[in-house]
Amino acid sequence: MTSLPLSFRVKNAVVEKHQLEGTDPSDRYFNRMIPIKRVEGGYNGSIMYEALTLDSKIHRTIQETTKDLADQLRVLGFTKMRTRLNFKGPKYLAEKETWVEYSDA
């Protein structure tokens, strides 16, 4: 029997929420949450910004999932992006986690 909480064992359950912030193509600051779900084969995430909704591919790690979304946004003209883990399961981490920066190049 696993010692993981039920929310981490159930497929399609949100296991983490990452804050993504940066600059949109109009040079406006933005801040959105990326819910990360455990799915068949790994993890996927999604982000909504105004009328835009993006979904990541399924990745083996959460870090690959957040990078996938940042890469998709970069192609659309978003810059200065970074993410940080804010929720692990239902536990709020009080914005104490380290930011992960994504290069604009």
C-alpha positions in Angstrom: 0.0 0.0 0.0 1.3 3.4 -0.9 1.7 6.2 1.6 0.8 8.9 -0.9 -2.4 11.0 -0.2 -5.4 9.9 -2.2 -5.2 13.1 -4.4 -1.8 12.0 -5.6 -2.9 8.5 -6.5 -6.1 9.3 -8.4 -5.6 9.9 -12.1 -6.8 13.3 -13.4 -6.5 14.8 -10.0 -4.8 18.2 -9.5 -1.6 17.4 -7.6 0.1 20.8 -7.7 -0.7 24.4 -8.7 2.1 26.6 -10.0 2.0 30.4 -10.3 3.1 31.7 -13.7 3.9 35.3 -14.3 5.5 37.3 -17.0 4.7 39.9 -19.7 2.1 39.4 -22.5 2.6 40.4 -26.2 1.1 43.8 -25.4 3.8 44.3 -22.8 1.3 44.0 -19.9 2.2 42.0 -16.7 0.2 38.8 -16.2 -0.1 36.3 -13.4 -2.0 32.9 -13.7 -2.2 29.6 -12.0 -1.3 26.3 -13.7 -3.1 23.4 -12.3 -1.0 20.2 -12.7 -2.8 16.9 -13.1 -1.6 13.4 -12.7 -2.8 11.6 -15.8 -2.1 8.3 -17.6 1.6 8.4 -18.5 2.6 11.3 -16.3 1.5 14.9 -15.8 -0.2 17.7 -17.8 -1.2 21.2 -17.1 -3.3 24.0 -18.6 -3.4 27.8 -18.5 -6.0 30.3 -19.5 -5.2 33.9 -20.4 -8.1 36.0 -21.7 -9.6 34.0 -24.6 -6.5 31.8 -24.9 -6.4 28.3 -23.4 -3.3 26.1 -23.7 -2.8 22.5 -22.6 0.6 20.9 -22.2 1.5 17.6 -23.7 1.8 14.7 -21.2 5.2 14.7 -19.6 7.1 12.5 -17.2 7.8 15.3 -14.8 6.0 18.4 -13.5 9.0 20.6 -14.4 8.7 19.5 -18.1 5.0 20.3 -18.0 5.5 23.9 -16.8 8.3 24.4 -19.3 6.1 23.1 -22.1 3.4 25.8 -21.3 6.1 28.5 -21.0 7.5 27.5 -24.4 4.0 27.6 -26.0 3.4 31.1 -24.6 6.9 32.3 -25.7 6.0 31.3 -29.3 3.0 33.6 -29.0 5.1 36.5 -27.8 5.0 36.2 -24.0 8.3 37.1 -22.3 9.9 37.3 -18.8 8.1 34.2 -17.6 8.7 32.4 -14.4 6.9 29.8 -12.3 6.7 28.9 -8.7 5.0 26.1 -6.8 2.2 27.5 -4.7 0.1 24.5 -3.8 1.1 20.9 -3.2 -2.2 19.0 -3.1 -4.4 21.2 -0.9 -1.5 22.6 1.1 -0.7 26.2 0.4 3.1 26.8 0.5 2.8 30.5 1.4 4.7 31.6 -1.7 8.0 30.5 -0.1 9.1 28.3 -3.0 11.9 29.4 -5.4 11.0 30.9 -8.8 12.0 29.0 -11.9 13.0 31.5 -14.7 12.4 30.7 -18.4 14.7 32.3 -20.9 13.2 34.5 -23.6 15.6 33.1 -26.2 
